[in-house]
Amino acid sequence: MAQNRQPAPVHQHRHRRVDHIGQRLLVNATLGISAQALVEDRVLDEATATGDVRRICDLFDITVETALRYVGLHDA
């Protein structure tokens, strides 16, 4: 005899969720540096490689003023 089982309502399902802080700690522990430091390193590397402010702005979605600071760090 087959049992007639109703699916559990969505609110009764338990999902494991990693909060934003937990994800950040996992990334930091895995990389050994913060995600922010990694982004800054990539922007500075691009500024060193190309010096193209427009390209840096488009690639990293930062303002012209911010890109100029990175290019200025390279020139200094």
N, C-alpha and C positions, 0 to 999 in steps of 0.2 A: 504494500500500500504506500503510495507516494505521499510525502508530506507537502502540504501547501504552505510554503514559507514566504513571507512577505519580506522584501528587502528593507533593511534598516533605514530610517530617515537619515538624511544627510547630516543633521546635527548630532547624530549618535556615532558617526564614524570618527575615529580618532586618527588624526594625521600628525606625524612628527613634523615639526616646523623648526627650522633654524632661524633665529631672529637675526636682524641686521648686524648687531654687535657680534654675535657668534660667527657669522660669515666673515666679518672683518678680522676677527682673531684667528680664524682658520687660515685665511689668506696670508696674514702677517707671519704666522708660525710656519707655513709652508715655504714662503719666499725668503723669510729671514729679514725682510725689510717691510715697511708699510707700503700700501698700495699708492699712497700719495707720493712717497719718495721714488717709487718706480716710475710713476707718470712724469715727475719732474726730471728724472734721469733721461727718459725717452725724449722729452721736449728739448732738453739741453743737448742731447746727442744730435737731434735733427738740426738744431741751430748751428752746431759745430760743423755738421756735414754740408749743409746747404746755405745757411744764412738767409734763406728766403722767407721773409716775414709772412707773406701771403700764404705760402705753402704751410707754414707752421700754424697759422690761424685756422686754415681749412682742415688740416689734419687733426688738430687737437681741440678744435672749437674753443679757442681762446681769443681774447681781444688783441688788437694791434699793439696796444700799450704793453700788454703782458709779453707778447712775442718779441717786442723790441727790447724788453728787459733781458730775455734769454739770449738774444743775439748780442746785446751789450755785454753780458757776462762772458760770452765767448771772445769778444774783441778785447776785453780788458786784460 
